Amino acid sequence: MGSSVRDLAAATPGTRDRYVDLLRVASLGTVVLGHWLMAVVSGDGQVGNLLAVVPELQVLTWALQIMPVFFFVGGFSHALSYRSLRRRQPEGSVYSAFLRARLQRLLRPTMVFILVWGVAALIVQLLGGDGGLTGVALRLVAQPLWFIGIYLAMVAFTPPLLRLHERYGWGAFGLLVAGAVLVDVARFAVHVPFVEFLNFAFVWLAVHQLGFLRADGRIRIPAALAAAGLGGAVALVALGPYPLSMVGMPGEKVSNMAPPTLALLCHGLWLVGAVELLRVPGTRLVQKAAVWRAVVAANGIAMTAFLWHLTAMLGVYGAMLCLGLPMPEPASAAWWAEVPPRMIVAGALTAVLVAAFRGVERPVKAAPATGSGPVAALGIALCLFGVLGLSMVGFGGMLEGRTAMLVAVRVTAPAAVAMALAGWLLVERAGRGSAAS
């Protein structure tokens, strides 16, 4: 692997924005470390959240909830990719080719993850071992799939939103922000049922839209963006119904994350402004050969590592329970002393899982597509609902058909798996189209 990484790093065009690649790796890495830190398991196998045990630590989410940076970087990359395809592809096949090109390295490792855990869940349930920590694990390991679902939506909406950006610039971003404001007003002031779920689109697509603005060099005063976002978030949390934590907390009446709120959008603005302020030193850092090789290597396995990192952490806790190792009280001095070795072991187990599954993340070269845009759109819609549904219901209760609520629709794990797989196959088919004929 070292030789190929070195070759890829050496072959990087001078025009590539390496800082964007650094942000992609750093944001996913921060999420992984944050999940490992927040997960707490007691001696009886009960899983909790460190931020619920020590509420004072919730302020850390204002720096560690860094998913908006990943979606911002996605907007930048999607704009460049779509414009490149638009120049090279026949007009009617651009959308399907874009979907397949952007989703190949996302959906292939995701579908393998779903298949492996789906089969494992069936075996565990047939053997009667789906209680305790195992049952919790079957539910928790699917939670990171929400991120995949949101990212699918961003890819799907890139073409129309990019056209709006090219026509209206900051106005298109402002339209999405206005939508998020109206949703929260309708939610908290008028109490309109289910309206809050629209902010899954408005909030995250607004952050994604900032990536388009960056691609065109239109974020010229990042300090103003950071100040406006931070000031808005502080005001909303201090004066409104918004909680302090920028991640979901168990049992909370209002979450900034699920569904997203205007406070989370302001948080995203502050983070985007902050990383743009660090652009010059960050670019200098990533120009160093050793640093760039590390970024290239990490980008090649980032999605696989993200998908399997909770599996690794829960495996560490499961091994500790099976071996009868002491489980200190969460947030106690002994617990904090255990954090570094526990993370090291989780990192090593993640590396083993990456080594087993990283091959599916490698891109596959394909002929120019002449496929169907409507088929691709149907495929991504099925993937979106399947993956989001699975993130809600988890892998437990596969035989009983246990359900969870996705917006206003009940979904089961088997149905979610079927939708995700069928959607992926449609995206692949549309992307290939009749290129082989």
N, C-alpha and C positions, 0 to 999 in steps of 0.2 A: 504493500500500500504506500510506503514512504516514497518509492520511486515515482509512482503515478502522481502522487500529490505534488512532488517536486516538479515534475513535468508540467502539470496543470498550472502551478504557481508561476513557473517561468514563462509559460505561454500566455499569461494574462495580458490583454491589450492595455496599452497605456491610457486609453480613454475610459476604462472601466472605473466606476465609482466604488473603490474598495471600502470606503467608510460604510456604505450601505450594507455590504456583506458582513462587516464587523458588527453593525447594529443588529442584523438578523441573528447572528450567533449569540451575541451578548444578551439579547432579549429572551431567547428561548432558554439559554443557560440560567438566567436569573429566575425564570419561572420554575425550572426544575429544582434549583436550590431552595427556592421559597416553599415549594410543595414538600420537599424533604424536611425542611425545618418545621413547618406547621403541623405535620402529621404527628400525633401523639397516641400511643397505645398503652393502655393500662395492663396490669398483670392478669386481669380476667378476659383480655382480648377486646375490650371496648375501645373503639377508635374515636378520637376527639380532635380538636383544633387548638393549637397553642394560643391563637389569638382570642379564643373564648376563655381559656384558662387565665391568661394575662391580658385583659382588655387594653391596658396601657400600650401594648405593643402594636395595636391596630394602626397607629400613626405611621408605622414603618411601611404600610401598604401604599403610602403616597409616593414611595420610591420604588418599592419592590413589585407593585402591580404594573408590570411593564409591557403587557400585551398590546396596548395601544401603539407602542413603538414598532412592534412586529407588523401590525396592520398598516401603519404608515409606510414602512419599508415595502410592504406588499403593493401598495398603491403606486409607488415609484416604479417598481419592477414591472407591474402590469401595464403601465402606460408605455414603457419602452418596448415591451414584448408585443403588445397589440399593434403599435405603430409600425414595428418592423414587419409583422405579418401582413399588415394592410398594404405595405409596399410590394410584397412578394407574392401574395396569394390571389387567386381569382376572387372577385368580390363576394360571390355567394358562399364561399367556403371559409371565409376568414374567421367567423365565429366558432365553428366546430374545430378548426385547426388551433385556434387560440385556447379553447377549453382543454383540448387534449394535451397541448404543449405545456400549459401551466399546471395541469392537474396530474400529469403522469407521475411525477415524483412525490405527489401528495397522496393520491388515491391508492397506488399500488401498495405501499407499506401499510396504509390504513386498512385496506381490505385483507391483507395477510394477518394483521393484528386482530381484526374482527373474526376471521375464520378460526385462528388458533384459539382465541379465548372462547368463541362460541362452542367449539368442539370440547374444550376443557370443561366448560360449564356443564355441558350435557353429561360428560363422564362423571364429574363430581356429584351431580345431582342423582344420577343413576346409582352411584355408590353410597348415597345418603350422607355425603360429607359437606353439605352446603350450609352448615350452621356456623355459629361463632365467627371468628376472624375470617374464615374462608367465605362465608356468606357476605360479609362486609366487603371483602376484596372483590367479589364478583360484581358488586355494585360500584365500588370506587374506581376500579381500573378503567371503567368506561367514561368517567367524567371528563378527562381531557378531550374527548371527542367533540365537545361543544365548540372548541376552538376550530376544529376541522370544518364543522358545519358553517360557522360564521365565515371562514375563509372561502368556502365554496360559494357562498352568496356574493362575496366581494368579486370573485372571478366572474361569476355569472353576470353581474351588473356592471362590469368594467366598460364594455362597449358603449352603452347608452350614457353612462355617467361621464365617460371620457369625452363624448361628443358635447355634453352640456358644459364640461370644463373648457373645452376648446372654444366654445362660443361665449361663455359668461365668466370664466375665470373664478375669482373669489365669490362671485354671485351664486354660482352653483353650490359652493361650500356653504354659503350663507343660507341657501334654501334648505339644505339638510339640517343645519343648526336650528332654523326656525321650526322645522318639523319636530325636532326633539323637544323644543320649548313647548309647543302646542300639545304634544303628547303628555308631558308632565303636568301641564295646567289641567288638561282633561282628566288626568289620573288623580291628582291630589286635590284639585279645587272642585271639580264637577263629579268626580267618582264614576267616570264612564267605565263600564266593565271591559276587560281584555285590551283596552287601548294601549296599555303599557307595553305590550309585546311588539308594537310597531317600532319601539326604540331599539330593538335588536337591529333593525335596518338603519334608522336615522342616525343613531349614535356611532355605530361602527363604520358605516359608509361615509360619515363626515370625516372621521379620522383617516380613512382610506383615501378620501378626496384630497387631503393634505399632501399625500404622496404624489398626486398628479401635479399639484402646485410646485412641489419641490423639483419634479422632473423638468419643469419649465423655468426653474430659477426664480419663482415668484414669492418665496418666503424670504423677504429681504430684511425684515426686522424681527429675528427670532426672539429677542428679549421682550418685545411687546407681546408676542404670542404667549410666551411663558408667563409673563406677569398677569396678562388677562386671564389665562387659564387657572393659575394658582389663586389669584384673587377671587375669581368666580367660584372655585371649589370651596375655598374657605368660607365665603359668604353663604353659600348654599347649605353647607354643613352646619354653620353656626346659627342660621336664621330659619332654615327650612326643615322639612321632614326627612332629610337625608342623613344616613349614619356616617360615622367617622371612617369605617373600614371601606376600602375600595375593592375588597373581595367579599364574596358571600360569607355570611356567618350563620351557623346553625341556629334555627329558631327565631331569627330576626324577622320583624314584621315587614320592614322595607329593606331591600337589598339594592346596593348600587350596581350590582353586576347582573342579576338575573330577575327581571329584565334590566338592561342598562338605564341609567338615569342621566339627567343633565349634569349632575355632579361628576359622574364618570367621564362625560364628554369634556368638561372643563379640566379634569385630571389629565385626559389625553392631550389636550392642547398644551398644558404646562410641560408634559413630558416631551412632546415634539419640539417645543421651543427650546427646552433644555438640551436635547441631543443635537439640535442644530447649532446652538451656541458652542458646543464642544467639537464641532465639525473640523476646524483647523487642526487642533492637536490630535484628534482622532485619526485624521487623514495622514498626518506625519507618522503616527504610531504604526498604522497598517502598511506603510511603505517599507518598513523593515522586513527583510526577507524571511526571517524566522517567524515573525508575527503573521505575515501573510500566508505562509505555509500552514500555520496552525488554523487560521481562519478558513482556508480552502478545505483542509481535512475535516474541520468541524461542520462546515456547510454540507459536505458529502454524506454525513450521517445524522444531521440535526433532527430530521423528522422521525427517523427510527428511534433515536434516543428519547425524543419527547414522548412518543407513543408508549414506550416501555418503561419509563422511569418510575411510575407509580407501582408497576408490577415488581420492580426491583426493591423499592422501599418496603412494600408490604411483605415481600419475600424475606427481607432482613428481619422484620418484626416477627414474622411467623417462625423463622428459625430460632430466634431468641426464646419465644414461648415454648417451642418443642424441646429445646435444650435445657429448659428450666432456668435460664439466666435471669438475674434480678431485673425487674422493671421499675426503675425509680419513679417516684411521684412526678408527673409532668411539671416542668418549669422549676423543679427543685435544683439545688446545686449539683447533685449527682446526675440528674437528667441532663443538665447543660454540659457536664463533663463528658457525657456519652455522645454528644452530638457529633464532634469531629470523627471519631472512629466509625460511628454508624453511617455517616455520609460517605466515608471512604469505602466502606463495604458495599453500600448501595451503588456507588460509582463503579466499583469493580463488577458487580452483578449486571449493571446496565451495560457495561462494556462487553460482557459475555453475550447478552441478548442482542446487542448491536452487531457483534461478530456473526451471530447466527442468522440475522435477518437483513443485514445491510445491503445484500445483493439486490433486493427488490427496489431499493431506492435509486439505483443507477438508471439514468435516462436511457430510453431505447430510441434509436434513430428510426424515423419513419419517412416514407415518401410524402410529398406534398399532398395535402388532403383536398378532396372535392366533396366532402360529406355534407350531411343535411344539418342546417342550423336548428330546425325544430326538434329533430331527434336528439341533438346535443342538449338543447334546452330542457327537454323532458328528462334526459338522463341526469343532468345536474340537479333538477328539482327532486327527483327520487333519491339521489345521493344525499341531498341536503336534509330532507325529512327523515331518511333512514338513520343517518349519522346523529342528527340532533335527538331523534327519538331514542336511540341507543344510549346516548349520554345521559338521558333522563331515567330510563328504566334499568340500565345495567344488564349484566349477563345472568343474573339470578332468576330463578323461576322460569327457566326456558320451557319446561314441560307443562307447567300450570298455566302459562300465558299471562303471567303477572303484568299489570299495566301501570303506566305512568301518564300524567297529563302533559301533552305537548301543545302549548297554547290552549285551544279548546277541544282538542282531539285526544282520545285515549290511544296509546300505542303499546304494543307488546314487543318483547325482545325478538321473537322469531319474525314478526312483520317488519321490524326495523332492519334486521339483518337482510331480509329478502329485498327490501326497497334499496338499501345501500348497494348490494351486489348487482341488482338489475340496472340501477342507475349508472354504475361504473361501466358495465358492459355496453350500455348505450352510448356513453361518452366515448369509449374506445372505438366502437363501431362507427360513430359519426366522424370521429377524427381521422380514421383511416379512409372512410368513404369508399369510393371506387378507384382509389389510387392504384390498386394492384391490377385493375382490369384494363 
